[in-house]
Amino acid sequence: MFPVLWPALYDALSFLWSSWWPTADGEITEVITEQTGDRNNSFRLAVAYKFSVGDDGPYTGECFWKPTLALNQLRTVRNARKRLHVRQRIAIRYRRDDPSVNTLDGGVKRLLRSEK
């Protein structure tokens, strides 16, 4: 069990240092509103993207954003969704030894702040 758990744990912990990972230019491939959890009023924004590292790729990834306050969550997520679009250029951070481990630079929250 431990050999299977170690790579997943390493991948998860490596995100703590993602702000020091190299960056690559990428683009948004999909932006959707997702219902989460058991309650009908819990929503989040899912942003899928792709990027390449030199001639290597394309790699893909996905980031999520959920409003802090639950009040009018669906409206907040829908309004945020309107500010992002497919083929929008974005910065991606990727782990140098394995670009398939990656994240949106600063997350969806930073992207939404820059699109105001």
N, C-alpha and C positions, 0 to 999 in steps of 0.2 A: 504493500500500500504506500509506503513512504516514497519509493522512487516515482510513483505516479503523482503524488502530492507535491513533491519538491518543485518540478517545473512550473506548475500552476501557482504555487506560493511565490516563487522567484518572480514570475511575471507580475503578479499582483503587487508585491513589495517594490518592484522596480519603478512603478508609477510614482512613488514618493520622490524620485529624483528626475522626473520627466522634464522639469523646467531646465535641466542641463543637457537634455538630449539635443541632437542636431535637428534642424528644421528642413522641411521640404514644402514646395508649393503643391497644393492639392485643389480639388474642387468638390463642391457639394453634389451628391448624386440623388439625394432624396431627403425631404423634410416632411415628417408626418406627426400628427397628434395621436398619442396612444393613451388608452385608458389603462390604469394600473390598479393593482390591488383588488380587494373585494368590494369596496365601496364604489358607487356609481359616479361620485364626484371627485375622483382622483385621476389627474391627467398629467402627462409629461410630453415634452417635445423631443423627438428623436431625429438626429441629424446623421445621415450616412454620407461617407465621403470616400474618395479614392486619391491616390498619389503614386508617384514613382520616385525611386532613388537612382538617379543616373539612368542607365538602361535596364535597371532591375525593377520589375513591377508589372502591372499595377498592384498596389496593395490597397486594402480597404479597411475601413474602421467605422465606428459608430460612437456617438456621444449623446448624452441625455441631459435635459434640463427640466427641473420641476420648480414651479414658483414656491417661494418660502411660505406664503400665506395660502391657506386652503380656500378662502373666500373668493368666489368668482374665478376659480382655477381654470375652468374650461375657456372662459373669455380671455384670460391672461395668456394662456398657451396659444390660442388662436391668433391673438394680436401679435405675439412674438413670432409665430410662424409666418406671418405676412412680411416680416422684415428680412427673411432669408429666402434664397431661391436656388434652384438647380443650376449648376455650372458657375455658381459664385465662387470666386477664388478665395482660398483660405490657407492658413499656415498650419502644417501638421508637424508634431514632434514625434520622432520615432527612435526606438532603441537601436543603437549603432550595430550591435551584434545580431539583431533580429528585427528588421523593420515591420514585420507583421504584428509586433507589439508597439502600438502607437496611440496617439491621442490628439485631439484638436487642441492647438496651442491656446492655453487659457480656458479651454472648455467652451461650451455653448454660451455661458453667461458673459464671457468677455466678447464673444462675437456679437451678441445682442447689444451690448453697450456701445460697440463701435459702429453699429448700424442705426443708431438713433438720429 
